[in-house]
Amino acid sequence: MTNHATTLLQHGRNAPNQERIEGNWHVYPFDGALEIDYVDQAGNPTRRWVIARELKVGPGKMLLGGIDMSDDGYRGFRVDRIERLEDAETGLVVDRNILDWLMKRAERQAKERRKALQRV
């Protein structure tokens, strides 16, 4: 992943900063620059660079939402179609239990946000 991606990690002005419920979806704020190997609905593999902003957990699926750097568009990526990811900040490569890794990171970030609010 390119080094400039880490400069994009600053929390976006309109990025969610609190957990919320949207219909049947539980939405967790998520910050990170990720390189993902993704397989689309037609079975085509692609490599994407994503500035992740949220993790949505819903009935039977989980979506990683963020800015797809290839077209600067906001996209939702089904987590079950992500075959590999690399965290641009740490260089950590995850190719198994991706759903678990994303949830743990979202939970850790939520805990850090709550802790920061207590200091204010």
C-alpha positions, 0 to 999 in steps of 0.5 A: 500500500502506498505511504500516502494512505496513512495521511488520509487516516485523519477522521473525516468531517462527516465520518460517523463517530458514534455507534448507531442503529439504522433499521436492522443494522448496527453501525460501528465507526471505523478508522483505517486505511486498508488494502483489500483483495476483494471478490465482487458479485460476479466473482472477479477478484480486485485489489482495492485501497479503502479509507474505511469509515464504518463497519455495518453488522446486519441480518446475515452480513457485514459491510465495511464502508469507506472511500474506494481510492480508485474512484473516490466513491463511497462503497460498501464491501461485503466482509465475506468477500474480502479475501485478504487485507493489509493495514496501511498503518501497521503493515499487518496482513490478515488473510483469515478470520477477517470478520473477527479482526475487523470487529475487534478493531472497531471495538478497540477504537470505540473503547479509545473514543470513550476513554478520550471523552472521559478525559475531556 
